[in-house]
Amino acid sequence: MDVQELNAIARSIVADHKGVLAADESTGTIKKRFDSIGLESTEESRRAYRNLLFTTAGAEDSIGGVILYDETIRQSADDGTPFPQLLESKGIVPGIKVDTGAQDLAGHPSEKVTEGLDGLRARFAEYHDLGARFSKWRGVITIGDGIPTDACLHVNAHALARYAALSQEAGIVPIVEPEVLMDADNTIERCHEVTSRTLQLVFGELERQGVALEGMLLKPNMVIAGKQCPTQATPEQVAEQTIDCFLRNVPAMVPAIVFLSGGQSEVEATENLDAINKLGGPWPLSFSYGRALQASALSAWAGDPANVEAGQAIYLHRARMNALAAAGEWNADLEQAVTA
């Protein structure tokens, strides 16, 4: 493991206010997305959709890395170029999701632990050969009555650190993703409390297991009210609570923070990211979005080859909006440039 090399890769992903496209939906998840547009999910339809995203001209100005799924990293563009090589040729770093999903945590109803550590060292070696230079592992933290428990927070922090150590050993930058879900009715203050506790345990475990903080990226939730909370925070409140939380709990040597969108709408995720960057911190504050980059593009495409350019135009617009937000230079008027 060359920490300087890992640091250089991490920094390149977010250089010039670029962010990450999360195109790592599992086969089950992308089926749900395709169901919403009435498209059958097949290996070819999934490949065609990823081809639309990855061949979008100009996206490389706003996207510095793309997270792939196990199937996707083995697929190729229409012209036969393997997807990792296609992305690399555009100056976009190819990445790979390596966890195998969140499962019920034994003895702790309503809580999850992420699996996928078994055989991970060998899988990392293969993914490196396939072109992956960063990876992602997601831990899921649910807010509810009496949860999260310390047990849930500890096992997920431990798994995240074990994953990150193996990733760095393989010469692959780990994206450490502890996600506090925003599905409940909790206040923004409760989210701050749970996110703080989660980050404290995660960074304690990363240090304990010898993970080089300068050779990783953090992919956290924003500090935000739960979707069911009657009082929804303004972008300015989200920014204040988020920056306060991360200044208290994230070491400055982490090369960048790339926020997940966590179920926010496309424009909401952009607006909140912009507000966060208008306050700023010691790290680049960028994005690693899935649905918040893709939802409108997917609807516009709808599986029809005739709609590829329309889908690409909308995806490119969202990527540009989020890159502007990562610079703190977005405003609502810019959203009128493209309408779905």
C-alpha positions as CSV (number, residue, x, y, z in Angstrom):
1,M,0.0,0.0,0.0
2,D,1.4,3.3,-1.1
3,V,-0.4,6.0,0.9
4,Q,0.7,8.8,-1.3
5,E,-0.7,7.0,-4.4
6,L,-4.0,6.4,-2.6
7,N,-4.1,10.1,-1.6
8,A,-3.4,11.2,-5.2
9,I,-6.3,9.0,-6.5
10,A,-8.7,10.3,-3.8
11,R,-7.9,13.9,-4.5
12,S,-8.2,13.4,-8.3
13,I,-11.8,12.1,-7.9
14,V,-12.9,15.4,-6.4
15,A,-10.5,17.8,-8.2
16,D,-12.0,20.9,-9.6
17,H,-15.3,20.4,-7.7
18,K,-16.0,17.1,-9.4
19,G,-18.0,14.3,-7.7
20,V,-18.9,10.7,-8.0
21,L,-21.7,9.0,-9.9
22,A,-23.0,6.0,-7.9
23,A,-24.0,3.6,-10.7
24,D,-23.6,0.6,-8.4
25,E,-27.2,-0.4,-8.0
26,S,-27.6,-4.1,-7.3
27,T,-29.6,-6.2,-9.8
28,G,-32.5,-6.1,-7.4
29,T,-32.3,-2.3,-6.9
30,I,-32.0,-1.5,-10.6
31,K,-35.0,-3.7,-11.3
32,K,-37.1,-1.5,-9.1
33,R,-35.8,1.6,-11.0
34,F,-36.6,-0.1,-14.3
35,D,-40.0,-1.2,-13.1
36,S,-40.8,2.5,-12.5
37,I,-40.4,3.2,-16.3
38,G,-42.0,-0.1,-17.4
39,L,-38.7,-1.6,-18.7
40,E,-37.7,-5.2,-18.2
41,S,-34.4,-5.5,-16.3
42,T,-32.1,-7.8,-18.3
43,E,-28.3,-7.9,-18.5
44,E,-28.5,-6.0,-21.9
45,S,-31.0,-3.4,-20.7
46,R,-28.8,-2.7,-17.7
47,R,-25.7,-2.5,-19.9
48,A,-27.5,-0.1,-22.3
49,Y,-28.5,2.2,-19.5
50,R,-25.0,2.3,-18.0
51,N,-23.6,2.9,-21.6
52,L,-25.9,6.0,-21.8
53,L,-24.5,7.4,-18.6
54,F,-20.8,6.6,-19.2
55,T,-20.7,7.8,-22.9
56,T,-22.2,11.2,-22.1
57,A,-19.9,13.7,-23.6
58,G,-18.7,16.4,-21.2
59,A,-19.7,14.5,-18.0
60,E,-16.1,14.1,-17.2
61,D,-15.9,17.9,-16.4
62,S,-18.2,17.3,-13.4
63,I,-17.7,13.6,-12.6
64,G,-14.4,12.4,-11.3
65,G,-15.3,8.8,-10.3
66,V,-18.0,6.2,-11.1
67,I,-18.9,3.4,-8.7
68,L,-19.7,0.2,-10.6
69,Y,-21.5,-3.0,-9.6
70,D,-19.9,-6.5,-10.0
71,E,-21.9,-7.1,-13.3
72,T,-21.2,-3.6,-14.6
73,I,-17.4,-3.7,-14.2
74,R,-17.3,-6.7,-16.5
75,Q,-19.5,-5.1,-19.2
76,S,-18.5,-3.1,-22.2
77,A,-19.7,-0.1,-24.1
78,D,-21.5,-0.3,-27.5
79,D,-18.1,-0.2,-29.3
80,G,-16.7,-3.1,-27.2
81,T,-14.5,-1.0,-24.9
82,P,-14.7,-2.4,-21.3
83,F,-16.5,0.2,-19.1
84,P,-13.5,0.7,-16.8
85,Q,-11.3,1.5,-19.8
86,L,-13.9,3.8,-21.2
87,L,-14.2,5.8,-18.0
88,E,-10.4,5.9,-17.6
89,S,-10.0,7.2,-21.1
90,K,-12.2,10.2,-20.1
91,G,-10.1,10.9,-16.9
92,I,-12.8,9.3,-14.7
93,V,-11.6,6.9,-12.0
94,P,-13.5,3.6,-12.1
95,G,-14.7,2.3,-8.7
96,I,-16.5,-0.8,-7.4
97,K,-19.1,-1.6,-4.7
98,V,-17.8,-4.5,-2.7
99,D,-20.3,-5.1,0.1
100,T,-23.0,-7.7,-0.4
101,G,-25.8,-5.7,1.3
102,A,-27.3,-5.0,4.7
103,Q,-28.8,-8.0,6.6
104,D,-30.8,-8.2,9.8
105,L,-28.5,-7.8,12.8
106,A,-29.0,-10.9,15.0
107,G,-30.6,-10.1,18.4
108,H,-31.4,-6.5,17.3
109,P,-34.8,-6.1,15.6
110,S,-35.0,-3.3,13.0
111,E,-31.2,-2.9,12.8
112,K,-28.8,-4.0,10.0
113,V,-25.2,-5.1,9.6
114,T,-23.5,-5.1,6.2
115,E,-22.0,-8.3,5.0
116,G,-19.3,-9.1,2.4
117,L,-16.0,-9.5,4.3
118,D,-15.6,-13.2,3.5
119,G,-13.3,-13.6,0.5
120,L,-12.9,-9.8,0.1
121,R,-9.1,-9.9,-0.2
122,A,-9.3,-12.1,-3.3
123,R,-12.2,-10.1,-4.8
124,F,-10.1,-6.9,-4.3
125,A,-7.2,-8.5,-6.3
126,E,-9.6,-9.3,-9.1
127,Y,-11.3,-5.9,-9.1
128,H,-7.8,-4.2,-9.2
129,D,-7.0,-6.3,-12.3
130,L,-10.4,-5.2,-13.8
131,G,-9.4,-1.6,-13.4
132,A,-11.0,-0.5,-10.1
133,R,-9.0,2.1,-8.2
134,F,-11.5,3.0,-5.5
135,S,-14.2,1.0,-3.7
136,K,-17.3,1.5,-1.6
137,W,-18.9,-0.2,1.4
138,R,-22.2,1.0,2.9
139,G,-23.2,0.7,6.6
140,V,-26.8,1.4,7.4
141,I,-27.9,3.1,10.6
142,T,-31.6,3.4,11.4
143,I,-33.1,6.0,13.8
144,G,-36.1,4.8,15.8
145,D,-37.4,4.1,19.2
146,G,-34.3,2.9,21.2
147,I,-32.2,2.6,18.1
148,P,-29.5,2.8,16.9
149,T,-28.0,0.6,19.7
150,D,-24.3,0.7,20.6
151,A,-24.1,-2.9,19.3
152,C,-25.3,-1.8,15.8
153,L,-23.0,1.2,15.7
154,H,-20.0,-0.9,16.8
155,V,-20.4,-3.8,14.4
156,N,-20.9,-1.5,11.4
157,A,-17.9,0.6,12.4
158,H,-15.8,-2.5,12.8
159,A,-16.9,-3.9,9.4
160,L,-16.3,-0.5,7.7
161,A,-12.7,-0.4,9.1
162,R,-12.0,-4.1,8.1
163,Y,-13.1,-3.4,4.6
164,A,-11.1,-0.1,4.4
165,A,-7.9,-1.8,5.6
166,L,-8.3,-4.6,2.9
167,S,-9.1,-2.0,0.2
168,Q,-5.9,0.0,1.0
169,E,-3.9,-3.2,1.1
170,A,-5.0,-3.9,-2.4
171,G,-4.0,-0.4,-3.6
172,I,-7.7,0.7,-3.9
173,V,-9.0,3.9,-2.2
174,P,-11.9,3.0,0.2
175,I,-15.0,5.1,0.3
176,V,-16.3,4.6,3.8
177,E,-20.0,5.1,3.8
178,P,-21.8,5.1,7.2
179,E,-25.4,6.2,6.3
180,V,-27.8,7.4,8.9
181,L,-31.1,6.9,7.1
182,M,-33.5,9.9,6.8
183,D,-36.7,7.8,6.6
184,A,-38.0,8.3,10.1
185,D,-39.7,11.2,11.9
186,N,-36.6,12.4,13.8
187,T,-35.6,16.0,14.1
188,I,-32.5,17.4,12.6
189,E,-31.0,17.6,16.1
190,R,-31.5,13.9,16.6
191,C,-29.8,13.3,13.2
192,H,-26.8,15.4,14.4
193,E,-26.6,13.3,17.6
194,V,-26.7,10.0,15.8
195,T,-24.4,11.0,13.0
196,S,-21.9,12.4,15.5
197,R,-21.9,9.1,17.5
198,T,-21.6,7.1,14.3
199,L,-18.6,9.1,13.0
200,Q,-16.8,9.0,16.4
201,L,-17.0,5.2,16.4
202,V,-16.1,4.8,12.7
203,F,-13.0,6.9,13.0
204,G,-12.0,5.3,16.3
205,E,-12.2,1.9,14.5
206,L,-10.4,3.1,11.4
207,E,-7.5,4.3,13.6
208,R,-7.5,1.1,15.6
209,Q,-7.2,-1.0,12.5
210,G,-4.4,1.1,10.9
211,V,-6.4,2.6,8.0
212,A,-4.5,5.6,6.5
213,L,-7.1,8.5,6.7
214,E,-5.3,10.4,4.0
215,G,-5.9,7.5,1.6
216,M,-9.7,7.2,1.9
217,L,-12.9,9.2,1.2
218,L,-15.9,9.6,3.5
219,K,-19.4,9.2,2.1
220,P,-21.8,10.2,4.8
221,N,-25.4,11.5,5.1
222,M,-26.0,15.1,5.4
223,V,-27.4,16.1,8.8
224,I,-31.1,16.5,7.9
225,A,-34.5,16.0,9.4
226,G,-36.2,12.6,8.8
227,K,-38.7,12.6,5.9
228,Q,-41.6,12.1,8.3
229,C,-40.6,14.9,10.6
230,P,-43.3,17.7,10.6
231,T,-40.5,20.3,10.7
232,Q,-38.3,20.1,7.7
233,A,-35.0,22.1,7.9
234,T,-34.0,24.8,5.4
235,P,-30.9,24.3,3.3
236,E,-29.2,26.9,5.6
237,Q,-30.1,24.8,8.7
238,V,-28.9,21.6,7.0
239,A,-25.6,23.3,6.2
240,E,-25.1,24.7,9.7
241,Q,-25.9,21.3,11.4
242,T,-23.8,19.3,8.9
243,I,-20.7,21.5,9.0
244,D,-20.9,21.6,12.8
245,C,-21.2,17.8,13.1
246,F,-18.3,17.2,10.7
247,L,-16.0,19.8,12.1
248,R,-16.4,18.0,15.5
249,N,-16.0,14.5,14.2
250,V,-14.0,14.2,10.9
251,P,-10.2,14.6,10.9
252,A,-9.0,17.3,8.6
253,M,-6.6,14.9,6.9
254,V,-9.4,13.0,5.2
255,P,-9.0,14.1,1.5
256,A,-12.7,14.8,0.9
257,I,-16.2,14.2,2.0
258,V,-18.6,13.1,-0.8
259,F,-22.2,13.2,0.5
260,L,-24.8,10.7,-0.4
261,S,-28.3,12.0,-1.4
262,G,-30.2,9.6,0.9
263,G,-33.6,9.9,-0.8
264,Q,-33.6,13.7,-1.3
265,S,-35.0,14.9,-4.6
266,E,-32.6,15.9,-7.3
267,V,-32.8,19.7,-6.8
268,E,-33.0,19.3,-3.0
269,A,-29.7,17.3,-2.9
270,T,-28.1,20.0,-5.1
271,E,-29.5,22.9,-3.1
272,N,-28.3,21.4,0.3
273,L,-24.9,20.6,-1.1
274,D,-24.5,24.2,-2.3
275,A,-25.6,25.6,1.1
276,I,-23.0,23.3,2.8
277,N,-20.3,24.6,0.5
278,K,-21.2,28.2,1.1
279,L,-20.2,27.6,4.7
280,G,-17.3,25.2,3.8
281,G,-14.7,23.3,5.9
282,P,-11.2,22.0,5.8
283,W,-12.1,19.3,3.2
284,P,-13.5,19.4,-0.3
285,L,-17.3,18.8,0.2
286,S,-18.6,17.1,-2.9
287,F,-21.2,14.5,-3.9
288,S,-21.6,10.8,-4.5
289,Y,-25.1,10.6,-5.8
290,G,-27.2,7.8,-7.4
291,R,-30.8,8.6,-7.8
292,A,-30.1,12.4,-7.4
293,L,-28.0,12.3,-10.6
294,Q,-30.1,9.7,-12.5
295,A,-33.8,9.8,-11.8
296,S,-34.9,12.3,-14.4
297,A,-32.4,10.9,-17.0
298,L,-33.8,7.4,-16.5
299,S,-37.4,8.6,-17.0
300,A,-36.4,10.5,-20.1
301,W,-34.7,7.5,-21.6
302,A,-37.4,4.9,-20.7
303,G,-35.4,2.2,-22.4
304,D,-36.0,3.7,-25.9
305,P,-32.8,4.1,-28.0
306,A,-34.4,7.2,-29.6
307,N,-34.3,8.9,-26.2
308,V,-30.6,8.3,-25.4
309,E,-29.6,11.9,-26.2
310,A,-32.4,13.3,-24.2
311,G,-31.4,11.2,-21.2
312,Q,-27.8,12.2,-21.6
313,A,-28.7,15.9,-21.7
314,I,-30.6,15.6,-18.4
315,Y,-27.8,13.6,-16.7
316,L,-25.2,16.1,-17.9
317,H,-27.3,19.0,-16.5
318,R,-27.6,17.3,-13.1
319,A,-23.8,16.6,-13.0
320,R,-23.1,20.2,-13.9
321,M,-25.5,21.5,-11.2
322,N,-23.9,19.4,-8.5
323,A,-20.4,20.4,-9.6
324,L,-21.5,24.0,-9.2
325,A,-23.0,23.2,-5.8
326,A,-19.6,21.6,-4.8
327,A,-18.1,25.0,-5.5
328,G,-20.8,26.8,-3.7
329,E,-21.8,28.5,-7.0
330,W,-25.2,27.0,-7.7
331,N,-28.5,29.0,-7.8
332,A,-32.0,28.0,-8.6
333,D,-32.1,30.0,-11.9
334,L,-29.5,27.6,-13.4
335,E,-32.0,24.8,-13.1
336,Q,-34.0,26.3,-15.9
337,A,-31.3,25.3,-18.4
338,V,-32.8,21.9,-19.0
339,T,-36.3,20.7,-18.2
340,A,-37.2,17.0,-18.0
